[in-house]
Amino acid sequence: MDHFLYKNGTLHAEGVAIADIAAAVGTPFYVYSTATLTRHYSLFTEALAPLPHMVCFAIKSLSNVAVLKTLGNLGAGMDVVSGGEYLRAKAAGVPGDRIVFSGVGKTRDEMRLAMTGGIRQFNVESEPEMRALSEVAVSLGVTAPIAVRVNPDVDAKTHEKIATGKKENKFGIPIARASEVYAEAARLPGLKIVGIDVHIGSQLTELEPFEQAYLKVADLTRRLRSEGHTITRLDLGGGLGIPYTRSNEAPPLPTDYGALIKRTVGDLGCEIEIEPGRLISGNAGLLVASVVYVKNGEGRDFLILDAAMNDLVRPSMYGAHHDIVPVAEPPVAAPTQEFDVVGPVCETGDTFAKGRDLPLVAEGDLVAFRSAGAYGAVMASEYNTRPLIPEVLVNGDQFAVIRARPSFDEILNRDSIPAWL
Ligand SMILES: *Cc1c(COP(=O)(O)O)cnc(C)c1O
């Protein structure tokens, strides 16, 4: 459920007409709904209650500081995967003890940054990383709380690029070697074991892979405890999928997911952390674009937009589907036409949809991509020297630009010409 509905014949974000935002900031742009972000965060906290828990928003899905502050003000923790994301969480006012640091390649500089600024825990993904973390902690005279990310070798049944819990993936340590690795962690100075971490992938549309993984984590918790380790926290990762089409998809609800967590690990007396990204941010955002041209080709018609693959890469990178709707509400039973929806970038891969049935639209009309809040703006680039597009946050009947479109001067001034030229 989201808060992007037609009212008075035109698409709104909460109480604000999309067309009014377009008039103010120009197209293309991203727009996010505070009410949707809030609702999705609350669904998770309600689903996990009364277990002690922390919902750590996976910043990588949508990292604008205003969005982080919106969630942080509700009490959300943050899951970061780089020093930059750590600084974003801090800039949003989230205290270090609510920030979890994940990722396979944390550098010593990033470790220092987080240890100095405060951290809830590092999710360690390998033995070399664990040793580096120990060295850095000792050099700073601090103790780093850690969970080791285990790879449970389960098939998440999702797109291969975002499956992370199979043994051939680069993530975590094989669960079969966990005893060994925890024993070393216990010996290393500067580290304090607090828990176990697992994350098996993204856009999971079934609960069964979570169940398999969490049952393995429950067994491991008992085993590690019997080996003398203190396990007080389980970080169960993110990955719950969202519906990308309005019609036929029905991924599991946070309530079912919460019930599954209680069933599999609820009796261990652990504090539960989860790291949802997409389910909080995905349906909280639209990408809004204008139709530049309607081009009639041979046997197919192209809708050429002012948004492109550099603004929203998911269709060309993952073959992902986004519903595309006109901002002006089409009349009931309005005629439709099949279009290939494309951007202006000089690559055939710059295609958002092929043979998509859309209500008739004309040059200058506004269209909106639904479910574009997650892995949209954060994956954008300036390919073809197209400026990063603005981000707008709506709250009730107000809106604000939360990242402005850079000018071409700003873009060009980032390049510099060496003295020999
Ligand atoms: C990407 C990622 C997440 C978030 O995944 P979603 O599918 O957006 O919920 C959580 N934890 C880790 C470690 C990740 O890499």
The ligand as an SDF file (V2000), in Angstrom:
LIG
                    3D

 15 15  0  0  0  0  0  0  0  0999 V2000
   20.9380   -5.0150    0.4590 C   0  0  0  0  0  0  0  0  0  0  0  0
   20.9910   -5.4360    1.8660 C   0  0  0  0  0  0  0  0  0  0  0  0
   19.8720   -5.3000    2.6920 C   0  0  0  0  0  0  0  0  0  0  0  0
   18.5410   -4.7620    2.2040 C   0  0  0  0  0  0  0  0  0  0  0  0
   17.9320   -5.5790    1.2730 O   0  0  0  0  0  0  0  0  0  0  0  0
   16.4410   -5.2520    0.8120 P   0  0  0  0  0  0  0  0  0  0  0  0
   16.1350   -6.2710   -0.2080 O   0  0  0  0  0  0  0  0  0  0  0  0
   16.4500   -3.8810    0.2430 O   0  0  0  0  0  0  0  0  0  0  0  0
   15.5650   -5.3610    2.0060 O   0  0  0  0  0  0  0  0  0  0  0  0
   20.0020   -5.6540    4.0260 C   0  0  0  0  0  0  0  0  0  0  0  0
   21.1610   -6.1330    4.5250 N   0  0  0  0  0  0  0  0  0  0  0  0
   22.2630   -6.2870    3.7550 C   0  0  0  0  0  0  0  0  0  0  0  0
   23.5070   -6.8040    4.3590 C   0  0  0  0  0  0  0  0  0  0  0  0
   22.2170   -5.9410    2.4030 C   0  0  0  0  0  0  0  0  0  0  0  0
   23.3060   -6.1040    1.6520 O   0  0  0  0  0  0  0  0  0  0  0  0
  1  2  1  0
  2  3  1  0
  2 14  2  0
  3  4  1  0
  3 10  2  0
  4  5  1  0
  5  6  1  0
  6  7  2  0
  6  8  1  0
  6  9  1  0
 10 11  1  0
 11 12  2  0
 12 13  1  0
 12 14  1  0
 14 15  1  0
M  END
$$$$
